[in-house]
Amino acid sequence: MLRLEAVSKTFFPGTPGEVRALRSVDLELATGSWTIVIGTNGSGKSTLQGAVAGAFTPDSGRIWIDDVEVTGRPEHARARWIGRVFQDPFAGSAPSLTVAENLALAERRGQRRGLRQLIRAGSRARWRDALAEIGLGLESRLDDPIGLLSGGQRQAITLVMASLARPRLLLLDEHTAALDPRSAELVIALTRRIIERDGLTALMVTHSMAQAAALGDRLIAMHRGRPWLDVQGNAKRAWRAERLHELFSEMRREDRFDDATVRVVVPAYR
């Protein structure tokens, strides 16, 4: 359902600060797959998500979602397909609006908006049910400004918001990195529940090797703007956190990923 063909992006080209963030990336995600992306700092993992989300237009290459080419479309034009959760718990919601108002706006992502009532009859009951699943008592705080909530509470609601409209693709960009361990554990449990319940296609960036080993059905390690390792199915399940730490050490030590030596492993699903 997602396809990237030879996508490249260079920031600050022709300057001393030039960064070749993506180098002719080819990638295809099947509907219902959950792909985990890891990589060293500057490897291109977040830039990959930015290209998919429409945060910028690639220098070259093409991107399709559900066989619709979206390469030149901005973020708001891709909102009908994409839900996104950022690392910053405060980035995905409007702090001065209530929880209910934030949920109402999220539910209409990608739709035409006119001068009509924001919160419709029957919506509140549906949102209470969705928030009750989190287990933090947030179903009783629909009328509170979302800015009054803690980072963990707000990130959990942002995850619900990102999935309310049943997006074709859910982008998760280190969405637990800024949370304390207990909040991160709760948000990951909620993430797993939503993705599996709704059958969402997900692309998740993480720095946690424990998360990378335990979650998803595909693992991609980015290095210098390209996938350096790509494993799926049984091959993915063989990668434990300790082995992933060794992989990082190998990438840093040998720096063997360049235009002449590319190692990408893509075994078939089993």
Contacts in CASP RR format, 6 or more apart in sequence:
PFRMAT RR
TARGET T0000
AUTHOR 0000-0000-0000
METHOD contacts of the structure
MODEL  1
MLRLEAVSKTFFPGTPGEVRALRSVDLELATGSWTIVIGTNGSGKSTLQG
AVAGAFTPDSGRIWIDDVEVTGRPEHARARWIGRVFQDPFAGSAPSLTVA
ENLALAERRGQRRGLRQLIRAGSRARWRDALAEIGLGLESRLDDPIGLLS
GGQRQAITLVMASLARPRLLLLDEHTAALDPRSAELVIALTRRIIERDGL
TALMVTHSMAQAAALGDRLIAMHRGRPWLDVQGNAKRAWRAERLHELFSE
MRREDRFDDATVRVVVPAYR
1 29 0 8 1.000
1 30 0 8 1.000
1 31 0 8 1.000
1 32 0 8 1.000
1 65 0 8 1.000
1 66 0 8 1.000
1 168 0 8 1.000
1 169 0 8 1.000
1 201 0 8 1.000
2 27 0 8 1.000
2 28 0 8 1.000
2 29 0 8 1.000
2 52 0 8 1.000
2 63 0 8 1.000
2 64 0 8 1.000
2 65 0 8 1.000
2 169 0 8 1.000
2 201 0 8 1.000
2 203 0 8 1.000
3 27 0 8 1.000
3 28 0 8 1.000
3 29 0 8 1.000
3 63 0 8 1.000
3 64 0 8 1.000
4 25 0 8 1.000
4 26 0 8 1.000
4 27 0 8 1.000
4 28 0 8 1.000
4 51 0 8 1.000
4 52 0 8 1.000
4 61 0 8 1.000
4 62 0 8 1.000
4 63 0 8 1.000
5 26 0 8 1.000
5 61 0 8 1.000
5 62 0 8 1.000
5 63 0 8 1.000
5 64 0 8 1.000
6 24 0 8 1.000
6 25 0 8 1.000
6 26 0 8 1.000
6 60 0 8 1.000
6 61 0 8 1.000
6 62 0 8 1.000
7 22 0 8 1.000
7 24 0 8 1.000
7 25 0 8 1.000
7 26 0 8 1.000
7 27 0 8 1.000
7 51 0 8 1.000
7 58 0 8 1.000
7 60 0 8 1.000
7 61 0 8 1.000
7 62 0 8 1.000
7 63 0 8 1.000
8 20 0 8 1.000
8 22 0 8 1.000
8 23 0 8 1.000
8 24 0 8 1.000
8 25 0 8 1.000
8 58 0 8 1.000
8 59 0 8 1.000
8 60 0 8 1.000
8 61 0 8 1.000
9 21 0 8 1.000
9 22 0 8 1.000
9 47 0 8 1.000
9 51 0 8 1.000
9 56 0 8 1.000
9 58 0 8 1.000
9 59 0 8 1.000
10 18 0 8 1.000
10 19 0 8 1.000
10 20 0 8 1.000
10 21 0 8 1.000
10 59 0 8 1.000
11 18 0 8 1.000
11 19 0 8 1.000
11 21 0 8 1.000
12 18 0 8 1.000
12 19 0 8 1.000
13 59 0 8 1.000
19 42 0 8 1.000
20 224 0 8 1.000
20 225 0 8 1.000
21 42 0 8 1.000
21 44 0 8 1.000
21 47 0 8 1.000
21 225 0 8 1.000
22 44 0 8 1.000
22 47 0 8 1.000
22 48 0 8 1.000
22 51 0 8 1.000
22 58 0 8 1.000
22 225 0 8 1.000
22 226 0 8 1.000
23 224 0 8 1.000
23 225 0 8 1.000
23 226 0 8 1.000
24 60 0 8 1.000
24 61 0 8 1.000
24 226 0 8 1.000
25 48 0 8 1.000
25 225 0 8 1.000
25 226 0 8 1.000
25 227 0 8 1.000
27 48 0 8 1.000
27 220 0 8 1.000
27 227 0 8 1.000
29 35 0 8 1.000
29 169 0 8 1.000
29 201 0 8 1.000
29 203 0 8 1.000
30 201 0 8 1.000
31 201 0 8 1.000
32 199 0 8 1.000
32 200 0 8 1.000
32 201 0 8 1.000
32 202 0 8 1.000
33 201 0 8 1.000
33 202 0 8 1.000
33 217 0 8 1.000
33 218 0 8 1.000
34 195 0 8 1.000
34 200 0 8 1.000
34 201 0 8 1.000
34 202 0 8 1.000
34 204 0 8 1.000
34 215 0 8 1.000
34 216 0 8 1.000
34 217 0 8 1.000
34 218 0 8 1.000
35 202 0 8 1.000
35 203 0 8 1.000
35 204 0 8 1.000
35 216 0 8 1.000
35 217 0 8 1.000
35 218 0 8 1.000
35 219 0 8 1.000
35 220 0 8 1.000
36 204 0 8 1.000
36 206 0 8 1.000
36 211 0 8 1.000
36 212 0 8 1.000
36 215 0 8 1.000
36 216 0 8 1.000
36 218 0 8 1.000
36 219 0 8 1.000
36 220 0 8 1.000
37 45 0 8 1.000
37 48 0 8 1.000
37 49 0 8 1.000
37 203 0 8 1.000
37 204 0 8 1.000
37 205 0 8 1.000
37 206 0 8 1.000
37 220 0 8 1.000
37 221 0 8 1.000
37 222 0 8 1.000
38 45 0 8 1.000
38 205 0 8 1.000
38 206 0 8 1.000
38 207 0 8 1.000
38 209 0 8 1.000
38 212 0 8 1.000
38 219 0 8 1.000
38 220 0 8 1.000
38 221 0 8 1.000
38 222 0 8 1.000
38 244 0 8 1.000
39 45 0 8 1.000
39 221 0 8 1.000
39 222 0 8 1.000
39 223 0 8 1.000
39 248 0 8 1.000
39 251 0 8 1.000
40 223 0 8 1.000
40 248 0 8 1.000
40 251 0 8 1.000
40 252 0 8 1.000
43 222 0 8 1.000
43 223 0 8 1.000
43 224 0 8 1.000
43 225 0 8 1.000
44 222 0 8 1.000
44 225 0 8 1.000
45 205 0 8 1.000
45 222 0 8 1.000
46 173 0 8 1.000
46 174 0 8 1.000
46 205 0 8 1.000
47 225 0 8 1.000
48 203 0 8 1.000
48 205 0 8 1.000
48 222 0 8 1.000
49 84 0 8 1.000
49 171 0 8 1.000
49 173 0 8 1.000
49 203 0 8 1.000
49 205 0 8 1.000
50 56 0 8 1.000
51 58 0 8 1.000
51 63 0 8 1.000
52 63 0 8 1.000
52 82 0 8 1.000
52 169 0 8 1.000
52 171 0 8 1.000
52 203 0 8 1.000
53 75 0 8 1.000
53 78 0 8 1.000
53 82 0 8 1.000
53 84 0 8 1.000
53 171 0 8 1.000
54 70 0 8 1.000
54 72 0 8 1.000
54 73 0 8 1.000
54 74 0 8 1.000
54 75 0 8 1.000
54 78 0 8 1.000
55 75 0 8 1.000
57 71 0 8 1.000
57 72 0 8 1.000
58 71 0 8 1.000
61 71 0 8 1.000
62 69 0 8 1.000
62 71 0 8 1.000
63 69 0 8 1.000
63 70 0 8 1.000
63 71 0 8 1.000
64 70 0 8 1.000
65 78 0 8 1.000
65 81 0 8 1.000
65 82 0 8 1.000
65 168 0 8 1.000
65 169 0 8 1.000
66 81 0 8 1.000
66 168 0 8 1.000
70 77 0 8 1.000
70 78 0 8 1.000
70 81 0 8 1.000
76 110 0 8 1.000
79 109 0 8 1.000
79 110 0 8 1.000
80 109 0 8 1.000
80 110 0 8 1.000
80 111 0 8 1.000
81 167 0 8 1.000
81 168 0 8 1.000
81 169 0 8 1.000
82 167 0 8 1.000
82 168 0 8 1.000
82 169 0 8 1.000
82 170 0 8 1.000
82 171 0 8 1.000
83 109 0 8 1.000
83 162 0 8 1.000
83 163 0 8 1.000
83 165 0 8 1.000
83 167 0 8 1.000
83 169 0 8 1.000
83 170 0 8 1.000
83 171 0 8 1.000
84 162 0 8 1.000
84 170 0 8 1.000
84 171 0 8 1.000
84 172 0 8 1.000
84 173 0 8 1.000
85 92 0 8 1.000
85 155 0 8 1.000
85 158 0 8 1.000
85 159 0 8 1.000
85 162 0 8 1.000
85 170 0 8 1.000
85 171 0 8 1.000
85 172 0 8 1.000
85 173 0 8 1.000
85 175 0 8 1.000
86 92 0 8 1.000
86 173 0 8 1.000
86 175 0 8 1.000
87 173 0 8 1.000
87 174 0 8 1.000
87 175 0 8 1.000
87 177 0 8 1.000
87 178 0 8 1.000
88 178 0 8 1.000
89 151 0 8 1.000
89 152 0 8 1.000
89 154 0 8 1.000
89 155 0 8 1.000
89 158 0 8 1.000
89 178 0 8 1.000
89 179 0 8 1.000
90 147 0 8 1.000
90 151 0 8 1.000
90 154 0 8 1.000
92 158 0 8 1.000
92 161 0 8 1.000
93 102 0 8 1.000
93 146 0 8 1.000
93 147 0 8 1.000
93 154 0 8 1.000
93 157 0 8 1.000
93 158 0 8 1.000
93 161 0 8 1.000
94 101 0 8 1.000
94 102 0 8 1.000
94 105 0 8 1.000
94 146 0 8 1.000
95 145 0 8 1.000
95 146 0 8 1.000
95 147 0 8 1.000
96 145 0 8 1.000
96 147 0 8 1.000
97 105 0 8 1.000
97 145 0 8 1.000
97 146 0 8 1.000
98 142 0 8 1.000
98 143 0 8 1.000
98 144 0 8 1.000
98 145 0 8 1.000
98 146 0 8 1.000
99 127 0 8 1.000
99 131 0 8 1.000
99 138 0 8 1.000
99 141 0 8 1.000
99 142 0 8 1.000
99 143 0 8 1.000
99 144 0 8 1.000
99 145 0 8 1.000
99 146 0 8 1.000
99 149 0 8 1.000
99 157 0 8 1.000
100 119 0 8 1.000
100 123 0 8 1.000
100 124 0 8 1.000
100 127 0 8 1.000
100 142 0 8 1.000
100 143 0 8 1.000
101 118 0 8 1.000
101 119 0 8 1.000
102 146 0 8 1.000
102 157 0 8 1.000
102 161 0 8 1.000
103 123 0 8 1.000
103 127 0 8 1.000
103 130 0 8 1.000
103 142 0 8 1.000
103 157 0 8 1.000
103 160 0 8 1.000
103 161 0 8 1.000
103 164 0 8 1.000
104 118 0 8 1.000
104 119 0 8 1.000
104 120 0 8 1.000
104 123 0 8 1.000
105 118 0 8 1.000
106 160 0 8 1.000
106 161 0 8 1.000
106 162 0 8 1.000
106 164 0 8 1.000
106 165 0 8 1.000
107 123 0 8 1.000
107 164 0 8 1.000
107 165 0 8 1.000
108 165 0 8 1.000
109 164 0 8 1.000
109 165 0 8 1.000
109 167 0 8 1.000
110 165 0 8 1.000
124 142 0 8 1.000
127 139 0 8 1.000
127 142 0 8 1.000
128 139 0 8 1.000
128 142 0 8 1.000
129 139 0 8 1.000
130 160 0 8 1.000
130 164 0 8 1.000
131 137 0 8 1.000
131 138 0 8 1.000
131 139 0 8 1.000
131 141 0 8 1.000
131 142 0 8 1.000
131 157 0 8 1.000
131 160 0 8 1.000
132 138 0 8 1.000
132 139 0 8 1.000
133 190 0 8 1.000
133 193 0 8 1.000
134 156 0 8 1.000
134 157 0 8 1.000
134 160 0 8 1.000
134 186 0 8 1.000
134 190 0 8 1.000
136 153 0 8 1.000
136 156 0 8 1.000
136 186 0 8 1.000
138 149 0 8 1.000
138 153 0 8 1.000
138 156 0 8 1.000
138 157 0 8 1.000
141 149 0 8 1.000
146 154 0 8 1.000
146 157 0 8 1.000
147 154 0 8 1.000
149 157 0 8 1.000
150 183 0 8 1.000
151 178 0 8 1.000
151 179 0 8 1.000
151 183 0 8 1.000
152 179 0 8 1.000
152 180 0 8 1.000
152 183 0 8 1.000
152 186 0 8 1.000
152 187 0 8 1.000
155 175 0 8 1.000
155 176 0 8 1.000
155 178 0 8 1.000
155 179 0 8 1.000
155 183 0 8 1.000
155 187 0 8 1.000
156 183 0 8 1.000
156 186 0 8 1.000
156 187 0 8 1.000
156 190 0 8 1.000
159 175 0 8 1.000
159 187 0 8 1.000
159 190 0 8 1.000
159 191 0 8 1.000
159 194 0 8 1.000
160 190 0 8 1.000
160 194 0 8 1.000
162 170 0 8 1.000
163 170 0 8 1.000
163 194 0 8 1.000
163 198 0 8 1.000
163 200 0 8 1.000
166 198 0 8 1.000
166 200 0 8 1.000
167 200 0 8 1.000
168 201 0 8 1.000
169 200 0 8 1.000
169 201 0 8 1.000
169 202 0 8 1.000
169 203 0 8 1.000
170 194 0 8 1.000
170 195 0 8 1.000
170 200 0 8 1.000
170 201 0 8 1.000
170 202 0 8 1.000
170 203 0 8 1.000
171 202 0 8 1.000
171 203 0 8 1.000
171 204 0 8 1.000
172 191 0 8 1.000
172 202 0 8 1.000
172 203 0 8 1.000
172 204 0 8 1.000
172 205 0 8 1.000
172 206 0 8 1.000
173 205 0 8 1.000
174 205 0 8 1.000
174 206 0 8 1.000
174 207 0 8 1.000
175 187 0 8 1.000
175 191 0 8 1.000
175 204 0 8 1.000
176 183 0 8 1.000
176 184 0 8 1.000
176 187 0 8 1.000
176 188 0 8 1.000
176 206 0 8 1.000
176 208 0 8 1.000
176 211 0 8 1.000
177 206 0 8 1.000
177 207 0 8 1.000
177 208 0 8 1.000
179 187 0 8 1.000
188 211 0 8 1.000
188 215 0 8 1.000
191 204 0 8 1.000
191 215 0 8 1.000
192 215 0 8 1.000
194 200 0 8 1.000
195 202 0 8 1.000
202 216 0 8 1.000
204 215 0 8 1.000
204 216 0 8 1.000
206 212 0 8 1.000
209 241 0 8 1.000
209 244 0 8 1.000
209 245 0 8 1.000
210 241 0 8 1.000
212 219 0 8 1.000
212 239 0 8 1.000
212 241 0 8 1.000
212 244 0 8 1.000
213 239 0 8 1.000
213 240 0 8 1.000
213 241 0 8 1.000
213 244 0 8 1.000
216 236 0 8 1.000
217 232 0 8 1.000
217 233 0 8 1.000
217 236 0 8 1.000
218 230 0 8 1.000
218 231 0 8 1.000
218 232 0 8 1.000
218 233 0 8 1.000
218 236 0 8 1.000
219 229 0 8 1.000
219 230 0 8 1.000
219 231 0 8 1.000
219 232 0 8 1.000
219 236 0 8 1.000
219 239 0 8 1.000
220 227 0 8 1.000
220 229 0 8 1.000
220 230 0 8 1.000
221 227 0 8 1.000
221 228 0 8 1.000
221 229 0 8 1.000
221 230 0 8 1.000
221 244 0 8 1.000
221 247 0 8 1.000
221 251 0 8 1.000
222 228 0 8 1.000
223 251 0 8 1.000
223 257 0 8 1.000
224 257 0 8 1.000
224 258 0 8 1.000
226 257 0 8 1.000
226 262 0 8 1.000
226 264 0 8 1.000
227 264 0 8 1.000
228 251 0 8 1.000
228 257 0 8 1.000
228 262 0 8 1.000
228 263 0 8 1.000
228 264 0 8 1.000
229 247 0 8 1.000
229 263 0 8 1.000
229 264 0 8 1.000
229 265 0 8 1.000
230 264 0 8 1.000
230 265 0 8 1.000
230 266 0 8 1.000
231 238 0 8 1.000
231 239 0 8 1.000
231 265 0 8 1.000
231 266 0 8 1.000
231 267 0 8 1.000
232 266 0 8 1.000
232 267 0 8 1.000
232 268 0 8 1.000
232 269 0 8 1.000
233 267 0 8 1.000
233 269 0 8 1.000
233 270 0 8 1.000
234 267 0 8 1.000
234 270 0 8 1.000
235 265 0 8 1.000
235 267 0 8 1.000
235 270 0 8 1.000
239 247 0 8 1.000
251 257 0 8 1.000
256 263 0 8 1.000
257 263 0 8 1.000
END
